[in-house]
């Protein structure tokens, strides 16, 4: 549609007046999914403030869809003002575009005010209703409306809805009520089985009675995916290998299988290393295209320190796991009835009843399956050639050569074969850097001599140290070169040894790595890097050491440590190989930790009792009572005012100084009472009745509910003299998922008597009544 405007004039009897128009309003409605790109323009804007002296007006658009995302969906011809569209509109993305038309002169000045161009997108029925997998029962999916032209309020216009067909066929998943609302009838929708349902709904007037008119409609229902499947790796364990002294390389790939919809957060895998990576050598990244986990070596490993490593890997999804899975259950009823007697309680009858259900399965949480996959990584040794140990060799000497003979060998500095740990063979030694030519070296033996007497005022000394480089070159092909440094220290000595910075630490029983740090008061090169060595015979448990940096090492327990105090004895050497005469002892307090990693033994969340205002008041009241006793004693009569023996009255009869015997009954007769034995041959059945002294009963079977009554019955039967069969109700806690809790008989104290050892109650009543 093209909207144009012409000059409007109004003529009246009084005058003729011209109304100026500024902009031509664009069309307000464009329909989605319709291709307008082939039209030359959908609207035209034009300003009438043209000024020949300023030049032609140029037009532009601003706003969402023009100079904001989505960019250039609407464009305007700068010279003509024709507005065009370059794409297909979608109302579900943007329902209305608010654009601003701008008119400017060539020099950039604004010709007139901007105008707001509103373009509404007309909706089409291009989307089917969507709802989540495992939607709860009675969830309303959509509402259908059928119209009848007959008279409203009569049977001719009363519509009856029914679903007459479902594709794919099977059990009915949906129902429809008389309001036209399609409702989920079966909550066990599974997108992995069926991702779309096509329903045919029939609407009939006369409420569906005979002779009605009807029409049908089809609706499509798509099942939206939820994260109800956990990712699973192809294998339970993996094995890989890495080359030592390499980093930032891909080690291997492993792929997770997930039944959820691909390329969604429910399918996207996230991999984590949960154990074995204390040194931070590895990390896992996810390939977004293939969903594979890529194990990367980000920190070089030294074969001489670590031969292999075991990593624990878990995999979960980017989206949280859907924990709404339904599960089986069990329910039961427990009923107790009987007569209960007790001291001070009387008699009572009653019944207790309870019902409950215990779920047997349920969903997880956090998107993780909880399974830990083992990754065994072997470290491959590489021919490393010679190396100097230590890398910097310190030689302390006195100024002006006191005690130093330049004709004698000052020291020997040889390289070591990194693979064997033995002195390097087939090599020669040369000087690399010796700025003041202080040294000379034997190319075969590595013996170093002084060429001149050291001078502390030499300009080549830095902090009293002269540095020179020694090179070791292997004679094989290709040749390998190692570089070492000789540090001649004038009037400085290695008079301090490295010690542990912390001699006491707390460690969790599940902790895999313990970091220990040493310090040395000497300066370079008599300080770090340090070498840590565990002394097994003086340590509790088995430990291994791995280098972390110049001052810190990682202690790894080979076995899970027991809670309690433990110690690890270490020898710490500086760069020159010097250590303290006494060994360094690290004392550990091993304890069980909570989820936050805090030692349970030192938690500060213990409850404490505080004496309240009521308690303080009672204490004060007791003190006042103690003060009242002396006051009461003041009212007691003493001396002449007190009673004497003459003040007591005499008894009106003569008393006897002996006891009176009242046992006037006759003596009892001895009788031989036969033992009333119970039958044990199985011919009869003897019951022992246990009556609770408290008439209270709570019980359910297989559930978690309760009932209460005035009494409870409990019987034990003996048949054929072989044991008993208890008939009682017990409590199943029903808490948790598939967890049968402890069963507790909810009864109190019992009094036991044998019916054969007592007279009947009726006989006793008749006897004593007569």
SEDOKOL-451104 format. One line per field, with one value per residue (C-alpha): residue number from 1; residue in three letters; x, y, z. Coordinates in pm, whole numbers, plus 50000, padded with zeros to 5 digits. Layout:
<sites>
num = [NUM ...]
residu = [ALA ...]
c1 = [X ...]
c2 = [Y ...]
c3 = [Z ...]
</sites>
This chain:
<sites>
num = [1 2 3 4 5 6 7 8 9 10 11 12 13 14 15 16 17 18 19 20 21 22 23 24 25 26 27 28 29 30 31 32 33 34 35 36 37 38 39 40 41 42 43 44 45 46 47 48 49 50 51 52 53 54 55 56 57 58 59 60 61 62 63 64 65 66 67 68 69 70 71 72 73 74 75 76 77 78 79 80 81 82 83 84 85 86 87 88 89 90 91 92 93 94 95 96 97 98 99 100 101 102 103 104 105 106 107 108 109 110 111 112 113 114 115 116 117 118 119 120 121 122 123 124 125 126 127 128 129 130 131 132 133 134 135 136 137 138 139 140 141 142 143 144 145 146 147 148 149 150 151 152 153 154 155 156 157 158 159 160 161 162 163 164 165 166 167 168 169 170 171 172 173 174 175 176 177 178 179 180 181 182 183 184 185 186 187 188 189 190 191 192 193 194 195 196 197 198 199 200 201 202 203 204 205 206 207 208 209 210 211 212 213 214 215 216 217 218 219 220 221 222 223 224 225 226 227 228 229 230 231 232 233 234 235 236 237 238 239 240 241 242 243 244 245 246 247 248 249 250 251 252 253 254 255 256 257 258 259 260 261 262 263 264 265 266 267 268 269 270 271 272 273 274 275 276 277 278 279 280 281 282 283 284 285 286 287 288 289 290 291 292 293 294 295 296 297 298 299 300 301 302 303 304 305 306 307 308 309 310 311 312 313 314 315 316 317 318 319 320 321 322 323 324 325 326 327 328 329 330 331 332 333 334 335 336 337 338 339 340 341 342 343 344 345 346 347 348 349 350 351 352 353 354 355 356 357 358 359 360 361 362 363 364 365 366 367 368 369 370 371 372 373 374 375 376 377 378 379 380 381 382 383 384 385 386 387 388 389 390 391 392 393 394 395 396 397 398 399 400 401 402 403 404 405 406 407 408 409 410 411 412 413 414 415 416 417 418 419 420 421 422 423 424 425 426 427 428 429 430 431 432 433 434 435 436 437 438 439 440 441 442 443 444 445 446 447 448 449 450 451 452 453 454 455 456 457 458 459 460 461 462 463 464 465 466 467 468 469 470 471 472 473 474 475 476 477 478 479 480 481 482 483 484 485 486 487 488 489 490 491 492 493 494 495 496 497 498 499 500 501 502 503 504 505 506 507 508 509 510 511 512 513 514 515 516 517 518 519 520 521 522 523 524 525 526 527 528 529 530 531 532 533 534 535 536 537 538 539 540 541 542 543 544 545 546 547 548 549 550 551 552 553 554 555 556 557 558 559 560 561 562 563 564 565 566 567 568 569 570 571 572 573 574 575 576 577 578 579 580 581 582 583 584 585 586 587 588 589 590 591 592 593 594 595 596 597 598 599 600 601 602 603 604 605 606 607 608 609 610 611 612 613 614 615 616 617 618 619 620 621 622 623 624 625 626 627 628 629 630 631 632 633 634 635 636 637 638 639 640 641 642 643 644 645 646 647 648 649 650 651 652 653 654 655 656 657 658 659 660 661 662 663 664 665 666 667 668 669 670 671 672 673 674 675 676 677 678 679 680 681 682 683 684 685 686 687 688 689 690 691 692 693 694 695 696 697 698 699 700 701 702 703 704 705 706 707 708 709 710 711 712 713 714 715 716 717 718 719 720 721 722 723 724 725 726 727 728 729 730 731 732 733 734 735 736 737 738 739 740 741 742 743 744 745 746 747 748 749 750 751 752 753 754 755 756 757 758 759 760 761 762 763 764 765 766 767 768 769 770]
residu = [UNK UNK UNK UNK UNK UNK UNK UNK UNK UNK UNK UNK UNK UNK UNK UNK UNK UNK UNK UNK UNK UNK UNK UNK UNK UNK UNK UNK UNK UNK UNK UNK UNK UNK UNK UNK UNK UNK UNK UNK UNK UNK UNK UNK UNK UNK UNK UNK UNK UNK UNK UNK UNK UNK UNK UNK UNK UNK UNK UNK UNK UNK UNK UNK UNK UNK UNK UNK UNK UNK UNK UNK UNK UNK UNK UNK UNK UNK UNK UNK UNK UNK UNK UNK UNK UNK UNK UNK UNK UNK UNK UNK UNK UNK UNK UNK UNK UNK UNK UNK UNK UNK UNK UNK UNK UNK UNK UNK UNK UNK UNK UNK UNK UNK UNK UNK UNK UNK UNK UNK UNK UNK UNK UNK UNK UNK UNK UNK UNK UNK UNK UNK UNK UNK UNK UNK UNK UNK UNK UNK UNK UNK UNK UNK UNK UNK UNK UNK UNK UNK UNK UNK UNK UNK UNK UNK UNK UNK UNK UNK UNK UNK UNK UNK UNK UNK UNK UNK UNK UNK UNK UNK UNK UNK UNK UNK UNK UNK UNK UNK UNK UNK UNK UNK UNK UNK UNK UNK UNK UNK UNK UNK UNK UNK UNK UNK UNK UNK UNK UNK UNK UNK UNK UNK UNK UNK UNK UNK UNK UNK UNK UNK UNK UNK UNK UNK UNK UNK UNK UNK UNK UNK UNK UNK UNK UNK UNK UNK UNK UNK UNK UNK UNK UNK UNK UNK UNK UNK UNK UNK UNK UNK UNK UNK UNK UNK UNK UNK UNK UNK UNK UNK UNK UNK UNK UNK UNK UNK UNK UNK UNK UNK UNK UNK UNK UNK UNK UNK UNK UNK UNK UNK UNK UNK UNK UNK UNK UNK UNK UNK UNK UNK UNK UNK UNK UNK UNK UNK UNK UNK UNK UNK UNK UNK UNK UNK UNK UNK UNK UNK UNK UNK UNK UNK UNK UNK UNK UNK UNK UNK UNK UNK UNK UNK UNK UNK UNK UNK UNK UNK UNK UNK UNK UNK UNK UNK UNK UNK UNK UNK UNK UNK UNK UNK UNK UNK UNK UNK UNK UNK UNK UNK UNK UNK UNK UNK UNK UNK UNK UNK UNK UNK UNK UNK UNK UNK UNK UNK UNK UNK UNK UNK UNK UNK UNK UNK UNK UNK UNK UNK UNK UNK UNK UNK UNK UNK UNK UNK UNK UNK UNK UNK UNK UNK UNK UNK UNK UNK UNK UNK UNK UNK UNK UNK UNK UNK UNK UNK UNK UNK UNK UNK UNK UNK UNK UNK UNK UNK UNK UNK UNK UNK UNK UNK UNK UNK UNK UNK UNK UNK UNK UNK UNK UNK UNK UNK UNK UNK UNK UNK UNK UNK UNK UNK UNK UNK UNK UNK UNK UNK UNK UNK UNK UNK UNK UNK UNK UNK UNK UNK UNK UNK UNK UNK UNK UNK UNK UNK UNK UNK UNK UNK UNK UNK UNK UNK UNK UNK UNK UNK UNK UNK UNK UNK UNK UNK UNK UNK UNK UNK UNK UNK UNK UNK UNK UNK UNK UNK UNK UNK UNK UNK UNK UNK UNK UNK UNK UNK UNK UNK UNK UNK UNK UNK UNK UNK UNK UNK UNK UNK UNK UNK UNK UNK UNK UNK UNK UNK UNK UNK UNK UNK UNK UNK UNK UNK UNK UNK UNK UNK UNK UNK UNK UNK UNK UNK UNK UNK UNK UNK UNK UNK UNK UNK UNK UNK UNK UNK UNK UNK UNK UNK UNK UNK UNK UNK UNK UNK UNK UNK UNK UNK UNK UNK UNK UNK UNK UNK UNK UNK UNK UNK UNK UNK UNK UNK UNK UNK UNK UNK UNK UNK UNK UNK UNK UNK UNK UNK UNK UNK UNK UNK UNK UNK UNK UNK UNK UNK UNK UNK UNK UNK UNK UNK UNK UNK UNK UNK UNK UNK UNK UNK UNK UNK UNK UNK UNK UNK UNK UNK UNK UNK UNK UNK UNK UNK UNK UNK UNK UNK UNK UNK UNK UNK UNK UNK UNK UNK UNK UNK UNK UNK UNK UNK UNK UNK UNK UNK UNK UNK UNK UNK UNK UNK UNK UNK UNK UNK UNK UNK UNK UNK UNK UNK UNK UNK UNK UNK UNK UNK UNK UNK UNK UNK UNK UNK UNK UNK UNK UNK UNK UNK UNK UNK UNK UNK UNK UNK UNK UNK UNK UNK UNK UNK UNK UNK UNK UNK UNK UNK UNK UNK UNK UNK UNK UNK UNK UNK UNK UNK UNK UNK UNK UNK UNK UNK UNK UNK UNK UNK UNK UNK UNK UNK UNK UNK UNK UNK UNK UNK UNK UNK UNK UNK UNK UNK UNK UNK UNK UNK UNK UNK UNK UNK UNK UNK UNK UNK UNK UNK UNK UNK UNK UNK UNK UNK UNK UNK UNK UNK UNK UNK UNK UNK UNK UNK UNK UNK UNK UNK]
c1 = [50000 50127 50010 50037 49912 49812 49752 49426 49233 48926 48718 48479 48287 48533 48879 49081 49345 49611 49695 50058 50125 50457 50470 50281 50171 50288 50060 49982 49934 50156 50076 50338 50477 50385 50660 50659 51020 50924 50719 50896 50790 50541 50519 50649 50766 50822 50887 50757 51026 51244 51480 51673 51940 52011 51995 51776 51645 51777 51568 51669 51511 51590 51473 51438 51442 51637 51959 51899 51868 51732 51935 51806 51476 51319 51516 51434 51554 51749 51630 51269 51158 51026 51024 51094 51110 51392 51267 50968 50798 50730 50481 50604 50941 50833 50467 50514 50794 50826 51040 51140 51159 51437 51473 51807 51978 52312 52500 52349 52098 51751 51481 51197 51097 51106 50782 50697 50614 50420 50402 50191 50238 49914 49907 49860 49773 50116 50199 50063 50023 50334 50365 50631 50705 50559 50301 50088 49743 49459 49694 49497 49671 49446 49090 48880 48582 48305 48040 47680 47463 47145 46963 47182 47063 46871 46973 47034 47339 47458 47780 47922 48297 48463 48798 48725 49077 49434 49748 49959 49699 49729 49616 49421 49658 49409 49047 48824 48561 48244 48421 48638 48950 49188 49331 49623 49468 49782 50073 50338 50412 50753 50899 51157 50870 50619 50704 50377 50007 49738 49386 49061 48791 48421 48178 47806 47504 47201 47465 47555 47202 47062 46993 47261 47478 47852 48181 48538 48868 49227 49478 49849 50012 50389 50560 50837 51153 51265 51590 51467 51762 52109 52413 52616 52970 53050 53278 53310 53686 53931 54304 54522 54887 55072 55427 55620 55727 55441 55139 54830 54769 54459 54487 54169 53798 53502 53138 52829 52505 52187 51832 51710 51662 51990 52142 51949 52058 51895 52141 52448 52703 52929 53233 53412 53725 53634 53948 54312 54382 54529 54819 54589 54751 54426 54096 53797 53620 53305 53302 52974 52934 52983 52905 53230 53447 53801 54064 54337 54684 54737 55038 55350 55412 55755 55795 56066 55809 55481 55458 55078 54765 54405 54135 53770 53532 53162 52924 52595 52379 52378 52009 51909 51775 51396 51316 50944 50958 50678 50745 50577 50458 50306 50028 49886 49653 49733 49451 49497 49221 49199 49156 49427 49463 49721 49785 49581 49450 49137 49012 48953 48895 48992 49118 49405 49428 49667 49733 50035 50240 50610 50756 50998 51161 51221 51417 51766 51886 52149 52162 52430 52404 52635 52857 53233 53424 53788 54053 54398 54668 55015 55307 55557 55924 56108 56483 56561 56935 57165 57059 57235 57130 57108 57044 57230 57544 57655 58024 58096 58446 58615 58703 59059 59099 59168 59190 59148 59420 59346 59568 59347 59007 58738 58451 58321 57992 57876 57546 57320 57139 56773 56653 56892 56991 57356 57636 57598 57826 57941 57921 58159 58150 58208 58149 57840 57855 58148 58148 58462 58638 58661 58636 58781 58629 58763 58552 58574 58550 58358 58620 58610 58905 58944 59128 59166 59122 58757 58697 58381 58401 58378 58099 57985 57870 57499 57420 57766 57724 57901 57701 57846 57682 57814 57694 57683 57659 57586 57791 57513 57296 57095 57291 57121 57234 57186 57257 57374 57466 57759 57703 58018 57916 58170 58148 57811 57743 57456 57411 57035 56842 56487 56212 55839 55627 55348 55421 55055 54766 54412 54321 53992 53976 53858 54120 54343 54612 54788 55002 55323 55536 55893 56092 56462 56615 56904 56894 56918 57072 57091 56712 56448 56352 56319 56322 56082 56154 55929 56102 55872 56009 55936 55592 55243 55098 55226 55273 55398 55537 55475 55640 55408 55636 55967 55847 55546 55494 55185 55160 54930 54820 54844 54569 54274 54404 54229 54085 54316 54662 54927 55268 55472 55849 56012 56358 56360 56664 56749 56886 57235 57117 57154 56896 56851 57019 56685 56406 56091 55785 55441 55171 54830 54491 54292 53917 53585 53456 53111 53002 53160 53501 53494 53629 53335 53536 53594 53261 53134 52766 52729 52426 52480 52253 52189 52040 51724 51548 51321 51619 51786 51463 51442 51802 51727 51411 51613 51859 51573 51431 51766 51766 51411 51511 51716 51427 51188 51428 51386 51024 51128 51100 51406 51487 51194 50950 50997 50784 50888 50792 50525 50344 50250 49911 49894 49711 49370 49435 49707 49945 50117 50482 50444 50305 49959 49934 49650 49720 49392 49350 49424 49730 49710 49701 49970 49839 50020 49948 50023 50225 49989 50206 50109 50084 50390 50300 50122 49779 49659 49752 49840 49811 50007 49830 50037 49836 49994 50000 49945 49655 49817 49887 50020 50080 50074 50191 50404 50307 50377 50065 49932 49626 49555 49324 49263 49425 49627 49633 49946 49950 50216 50107 50298 50217 50370 50616 50808 50860 50593 50427 50393 50091 50166 50152 50478 50577 50736 50879 50819 51072 51304 51306 51280 51416 51255 51305 51359 51054 50948 50667 50479 50390 50499 50546 50359 50242 50241 50030 49933 49558 49614 49768 49480 49113 48849 48719 48354 48438 48612 48323 48068 48282 48339 47982 47843]
c2 = [50000 50342 50633 50975 51314 51618 51973 52015 52338 52455 52719 52929 53241 53437 53328 53063 52909 52652 52382 52266 51897 51778 51399 51127 50869 50514 50210 50090 49715 49462 49090 48845 48573 48785 48879 49257 49269 49269 49588 49907 50068 50014 50381 50719 50999 51352 51688 52010 52225 52215 52511 52554 52755 52470 52191 51880 51703 51357 51101 50831 50599 50532 50270 49895 49744 50031 50135 49889 49506 49364 49603 49736 49546 49880 50109 50441 50588 50901 51114 51002 50899 50563 50313 49952 49626 49375 49069 48867 48986 48755 48882 48631 48807 49172 49270 49640 49856 50215 50399 50762 50936 51195 51471 51658 51903 51813 52010 51785 52030 51896 52012 51956 51741 51360 51169 50842 50569 50284 49961 49686 49324 49135 48787 48460 48125 47981 47832 47518 47498 47369 47232 47055 46685 46516 46790 46734 46592 46841 47085 47296 47294 47511 47625 47566 47787 47678 47931 47847 48102 47968 48153 48182 48017 47743 47377 47470 47670 47457 47290 46955 46896 46557 46422 46170 46089 46102 46050 45861 45616 45454 45539 45865 46139 46428 46507 46804 46959 47138 47473 47359 47328 47052 46899 46662 46337 46120 46299 46053 46237 46149 46354 46086 45851 46090 46455 46561 46476 46557 46571 46580 46755 46745 47014 46928 47141 47012 46909 46617 46470 46278 46488 46740 46930 46898 47021 46906 47080 46962 47084 47002 46969 46957 46811 47037 46871 46882 46755 46415 46215 46225 46223 45901 45851 45569 45391 45366 45423 45578 45567 45832 45931 46262 46360 46521 46885 46966 47188 47335 47021 46807 46474 46294 46333 46149 46186 46182 46019 46206 46125 46484 46719 46799 47146 47252 47315 46981 46806 47027 46848 47001 46806 46849 46703 46626 46446 46384 46731 46902 47037 47195 47010 46935 47094 46980 47198 47110 47116 47301 47136 46772 46793 46607 46662 46766 46685 46949 46941 47300 47255 47056 46732 46606 46232 46218 46344 46194 45870 45851 46023 45914 46172 46154 46299 46379 46493 46678 46907 47281 47285 47161 46808 46778 46630 46579 46211 45998 45676 45376 45367 45156 45226 45050 45074 44977 44922 44847 44768 44619 44688 44859 44897 45080 45232 45544 45512 45297 45105 45205 45076 45240 45206 45369 45385 45544 45550 45653 45599 45568 45664 45413 45621 45987 46243 46375 46733 46959 46782 46535 46160 46142 45885 45940 45812 45718 45863 45705 45923 45782 46024 45939 46005 46214 46217 46542 46551 46704 46959 47143 47067 47317 47563 47830 47725 47966 47999 48217 48365 48643 48980 49027 48652 48575 48198 48149 48012 48101 47814 47557 47434 47658 47414 47151 47219 46926 46843 46548 46316 46404 46055 45849 46096 46007 46246 46334 46156 46255 46626 46921 47238 47593 47940 48115 48455 48586 48964 49035 48705 48589 48216 47938 47588 47248 47135 46768 46765 47089 47210 47586 47808 48180 48393 48688 48782 48881 49250 49355 49702 49553 49717 49372 49270 49294 49295 49154 48865 48801 48592 48374 48118 47769 47567 47187 47067 46706 46559 46351 46459 46668 46826 46939 47229 47291 47621 47665 47974 48025 48291 48406 48571 48802 48804 48636 48284 48035 48056 47988 47673 47645 47578 47515 47826 47638 47345 47268 47222 47086 46825 46660 46281 46321 46579 46474 46742 46927 47229 47289 47603 47668 47988 48076 48401 48377 48563 48422 48182 48035 48017 47865 47674 47423 47044 46857 46497 46283 46064 45756 45594 45907 45980 45848 45686 45691 46024 46139 46480 46677 47006 47309 47615 47738 47752 47517 47144 46923 46642 46361 46082 45738 45605 45778 45913 45822 46103 46216 46367 46264 46385 46403 46443 46634 46729 47066 47158 47494 47545 47457 47131 47255 47160 47210 46957 46887 46753 46955 46796 46887 46811 46733 46738 46501 46528 46461 46770 46886 46986 47329 47176 47285 47045 46907 46905 47280 47403 47700 47631 47437 47528 47702 47756 48104 48180 48380 48641 48379 48178 48487 48577 48234 48263 48599 48458 48175 48422 48625 48309 48240 48592 48540 48245 48458 48704 48424 48310 48648 48557 48240 48265 48180 48174 48236 48288 47936 47631 47392 47034 47157 47333 46999 46837 46485 46203 46114 45733 45503 45398 45063 45027 44748 44684 44547 44237 44248 43921 43759 43557 43187 43042 42957 42602 42459 42313 42124 42321 42126 42302 42405 42322 42427 42180 42153 41859 42077 41934 42266 42630 42858 43232 43487 43818 44133 44429 44771 44976 45284 45285 45455 45315 45469 45256 45223 44953 45064 45427 45746 45847 45791 45689 45690 45495 45403 45061 44814 44439 44233 43855 43588 43234 42917 42629 42283 42423 42593 42961 43222 43424 43790 43977 44343 44660 44838 45179 45228 45576 45623 45904 45939 45766 45390 45391 45160 45328 45159 44970 45060 44894 45191 45043 45119 44898 44564 44350 43974 43708 43350 43286 42943 43090 43315 43273 43412 43757 43633 43368 43621 43868 43596 43467 43800 43916 43617]
c3 = [50000 49915 50120 49960 50068 49879 49979 50167 50143 50313 50153 50348 50291 50496 50373 50199 50430 50339 50602 50578 50600 50742 50700 50520 50782 50692 50699 51052 50992 50813 50833 50955 50725 50418 50173 50121 50000 49631 49666 49570 49899 50182 50277 50170 50392 50272 50431 50281 50440 50136 50103 49781 49958 50199 49944 49908 50215 50296 50484 50737 50994 51357 51605 51642 51294 51143 51320 51609 51605 51385 51171 50838 50840 50739 50505 50342 50015 50123 49834 49778 50129 50012 50304 50211 50406 50357 50549 50668 50985 51282 51539 51801 51796 51769 51764 51688 51547 51667 51413 51388 51050 51029 50769 50746 50514 50352 50618 50891 51033 51107 50872 51118 51414 51388 51343 51517 51267 51430 51235 51390 51289 51229 51382 51196 51353 51285 51626 51790 52168 52346 52698 52898 52915 53223 53266 53575 53531 53473 53298 53051 52713 52497 52456 52145 52066 51831 51724 51635 51452 51608 51882 52191 52510 52332 52275 51912 52018 52311 52197 52307 52256 52217 52093 51820 51706 51837 51634 51707 51843 52181 52530 52549 52658 52651 52728 52656 52881 52783 52790 52500 52718 52614 52933 52994 53111 53126 53288 53163 52841 52703 52421 52351 52260 52100 52035 51872 51898 51640 51787 51594 51796 51707 51821 51812 51894 52086 52346 52121 52116 51822 51517 51605 51361 51410 51281 51332 51389 51410 51665 51687 52029 52051 52357 52482 52608 52971 53113 53230 53094 53246 53017 53013 52888 52647 52897 53274 53262 53017 52966 52806 52790 52781 52703 52984 52956 52719 52784 52616 52413 52364 52543 52432 52361 52511 52417 52634 52519 52610 52498 52539 52244 52074 52068 52379 52736 52827 52593 52629 52850 53111 53230 53561 53721 54082 54201 54113 53970 54274 54072 53813 53523 53337 53244 53038 52783 52591 52211 52139 51798 51893 52269 52334 52637 52546 52809 52788 52945 53057 53282 53205 53398 53496 53449 53716 53970 53847 53649 53623 53746 53817 53750 53860 53599 53624 53351 53380 53171 53143 53240 53586 53603 53603 53943 53887 53789 53922 54108 54254 54610 54880 55124 55427 55720 56076 56328 56697 56944 57293 57661 57860 58234 58432 58769 58807 58452 58476 58174 57818 57472 57151 56799 56618 56242 55997 55627 55427 55118 55055 54717 54571 54302 54241 54049 54109 54116 53970 53633 53741 53734 54037 53868 53871 53569 53613 53381 53408 53254 53190 53167 52893 52948 52693 52630 52807 52775 53036 53298 53579 53935 54090 53812 54006 54197 54472 54555 54862 54881 55072 54925 54791 54762 55126 55158 54781 54552 54190 54076 54244 54143 54292 54240 54001 53822 53611 53444 53522 53281 53345 53254 53465 53736 53677 53568 53202 52956 52609 52685 52697 52907 52785 52922 52801 52968 53176 53142 53342 53258 53618 53545 53337 53301 53199 52902 53006 53385 53450 53697 53751 53843 53906 53652 53890 54251 54319 54380 54566 54409 54061 53855 53744 54092 54166 54538 54604 54354 54024 53777 53499 53269 53201 52901 52873 52513 52423 52141 51985 51693 51730 52011 52330 52543 52913 53086 53445 53642 53875 54140 54313 54639 54788 55171 55192 55312 55318 55693 55711 55635 55499 55754 55726 55737 55916 56144 56224 55983 55984 55724 55624 55591 55228 55135 54846 54857 55140 55058 55256 55222 55335 55385 55400 55532 55285 54956 54606 54521 54872 54909 54679 54482 54765 54748 54979 55080 55301 55561 55570 55885 56088 55938 56003 55693 55337 55156 54818 54723 54406 54316 54285 54279 54419 54780 54798 54745 54741 54994 54881 55115 54955 55183 55347 55679 56005 56217 56493 56534 56279 56174 55855 55881 55595 55485 55307 55098 54945 54596 54712 54867 55224 55489 55861 56093 56260 56041 55981 56146 56016 56275 56130 56298 56076 56125 55958 55778 55679 55327 55363 55442 55807 56065 56263 56586 56583 56459 56646 56599 56923 57135 57468 57762 57892 58231 58169 58376 58536 58661 58802 58979 59142 59263 59422 59580 59736 59884 60034 60194 60355 60499 60630 60853 61100 61116 61216 61487 61654 61742 61932 62315 62515 62891 63128 62847 62710 62796 63079 63164 63404 63125 62952 63043 63182 62994 63145 63147 63264 62985 62960 62892 62635 62283 62227 62003 61751 61557 61651 61331 61326 61162 60794 60669 60446 60123 59849 59535 59218 58952 58677 58376 58028 57745 57528 57308 57052 57137 57260 57230 57515 57488 57681 57679 57709 57825 57797 58110 57898 57653 57358 57014 56699 56393 56020 55786 55494 55530 55711 55901 56249 56449 56819 57051 57412 57401 57198 57149 57121 57103 57084 57001 57074 56842 56871 57119 56838 56880 56835 56566 56667 56541 56582 56375 56315 56191 55851 55851 55478 55460 55162 54826 54839 55195 55448 55781 56116 56241 56592 56788 56923 57266 57621 57927 57945 58237 58168 58339 58261 58243 58405 58720 58837 58934 58709 58782 58791 59055 59276 59253 59345 59634 59802 59744 59936]
</sites>
